[in-house]
Amino acid sequence: MFDFPSFITFDLGQYVENLIMWLLDNFGDFFDAVSKGILWFMVNVKAFLLWLPWWLVLVIVAVLALRLRNVLSAVVFTLLLFLIGTFGLWDQMMQTLAVVLTAVIISLVLGVPLGILTAYNSRVETIMKPVLDAMQTMPSFVYLIPAMMLFGLGMVPAVFATIIYAIPPVIRLTDLGISSVSKDMVEAANSFGVSTWQLLTKVQLPQALPTIMTGINQTTMMALAMVVIASMIGAKGLGLEVLISINRIDIARGFESGIGVVILAVIIDRLSQGIANRYRYTE
């Protein structure tokens, strides 16, 4: 009487699996092309980051911190990055940064236009809201399953899973930023006879830029949050070091690689916040 009736069933998971198999059967060449494109881009980003001398990376970070924040931040960030190098994790940090940068760039290329479309079209907004809610609340491990089925194992499915997890904030905040632009300002622009494109590029996007920058910041942080999980399907870098340390119960290795992820996250967060604040103060 108190148990849910066993004869009432709905095998939703089987339908999802059938959909994935259908996509593979009918669009396998498309996914192969996407995989090759992402892999080419990421390999070149990683090669460039590993090509940079370590001291030049420290100088670049110090200059950015000096311009975007203050002298103390420049000194602290430089010392923290140097600390990662002393752990013997410099190359792993660059590999992690390559995955994060690739995922963030693709998320921005897809997310900003989707956010603009959502702000302009109420029907798209109605569809996107529950989709984004599901993307943000779905356990991150679940993203690994379709990523592996569509792209196999390696760096590409790791980037794909990271994109799904990290893209919602930039879509939401782009939508919010454009929707929050003063109606008086929009009406004033329309009274001068501007086109929709001019209204977007000359009025709405500049006004919404601080909010969009906050979305970029959140997308970047969520991409970093996926580095350990993505290492389970082939992502190299600091996340893989954490995973190996868990398997071997290596406290020292796990602590150093975990601190490396934290340091990288803090530096990226503070620098991107500095960019967002600069735009906000400019406005």
C-alpha positions, 0 to 999 in steps of 0.5 A: 500500500505504501510502496510505489506500484511496480507496474508503473514504469517509464524507462526514460534513460533508455530513450536517451541512450537510443538518442545517443546511438541514433546521433552516432549512427547518423552524424558520426562524421560530424562528431568526428569533424568536431572532435578533430577541430577541438583537438587541433585547437587545444593541441596548439593552445597547449603547445603555445603555453608550454613553449612560453618560458616560465619566467615570461609567464610570471612576468605576464601575470605580474603585469596583468595583476599590476594593471588590473589590481595592485602591487600586492596582488602582482607579488602574491600571484607571482610567488604562488605561480612560482610555488607551483613550479617548485612542486614540479607541476608547471607542465601539468598546470599549463595542460590544465590551463589549455583545457580550461582556455579551450572550454571557455573560448568555445563556451563564449563563442556559443554562449554569448550569441545564445544569451543575446538570442534569449534576451531578444526572443521570449520563446527561446527564453522559455525553452532555455531556462529549464534547459539551463536549470537542468545543465546547472543541477545535473551531477557533473559526472553524468556529463561524462557518459554522453561525452565518452559515447560521442567522442570516445576517451581523451582530451576532446570529451573532457573539453565537451563535458566541461563546456556543458557544465560551464556554459550556463552562467555566460548565457544567463548573465548575457541575457540578464545584462541585455535585458537590464539595459534601461528602457529609456536608453533603448527608446532614445536610441530607437528615436534616432532611427538606429537599426537592431544591429546598431542598437545591440552593438552600440547601446546594449552590449556596451551597457551589459558588458560588466554583467557579461564579464561576470558571466565569463568569470563564472564560466571560467571558474566552473570550467576549472571545477571540472578539471578533476572530474574530466581527468577520469576520461582523459584530461591531463594536467593537475586534475589527473595528478589529483586522480592518481593521488586518490588511487594511490592514497598519496597525500603529499601528491594530492595536496600539492596538485590540489593546491595547484588547482586552487592557486590557478583558480584564485589567480584567474578569478581575481584577474577576471574580476579586475577586468569586469570591475574596470569595465564597470567603473568605465561605464 
